[in-house]
Amino acid sequence: MVSDFAKALAQMGDRRFQAVLAKGIGLTLALLVAVYLAFVWIIGAFVPDTFTLPLIGEVAWVDNALSIGSFFFMILLSVFLMVPVASAFTGLFLEEVAEAVEDRYYPGLPEVPRQTLWDITMDSLGFLGVIVAANLVALVLYLLLNVAAPVIFWALNGFLLGREYFQLVAMRRLGREGAKAARARHMPKIWLAGALMAVPLSIPVVNLLIPVLGAATFTHLFMRLEGGRAAP
């Protein structure tokens, strides 16, 4: 699986990879900015410019303080949400990455019917919900077992990334049920490959490459493990 990752890394210069990366990060930033602007609007709409407190008198700075505080809150929130949200958006364009990998390394494969936008969107949102919810729950473990937090993070996200990326890649060739069966056959290897993807999640900026690298790596992994079923 290290070779799968190495092949994916070697193809990062591919224009299709870069296009998906740009779209994923761009949509993620746009969403975070939109959430921030909505939060600022809510503050402006519902927090009065001034109000009076007992013993203190008139207070005229609360809305400004909340607006400034919300900016730093969004910066902090983006640290936790950037990667899962980018992963979800990248899932919308996963077929472009998989096709680029197949064109370069596995020519001659039969074409696959494209998934509908609805199915892709639902799968991506499902992935986003699972990874965000799981990491929010894991925050408790991170706080209680702070020494083991990195290992917990890598193990948890390795499982989630491996499970979801393999499923998304395999569905293109085997269908939903076939992908589930393939995932069950190879879960230990999938988890280990996912953990390999999860380690760079701890590195700022580098972690933004993981959605594209993950899609490419798991395309190679799928072809290595299940290529016989995908071939004509």
Secondary structure, DSSP 8 states (H G I E B T S, - for coil): -HHHHHHHHHTTTSHHHHHHHHHHHHHHHHHHHHHHHHHHHHHHHHS-S-EEETTTEEE--HHHHHHHHHHHHHHHHHHHHHHHHHHHHHHHTHHHHHHHHHHHHSTT--------HHHHHHHHHHHHHHHHHHHHHHHHHHHHTGGGHHHHHHHHHHHHHHHHHHHHHHHHHHHHHHHHHHHHHTHHHHHHHHHHHHGGGGSTTGGGGHHHHHHHHHHHHHHHHHHHHH--
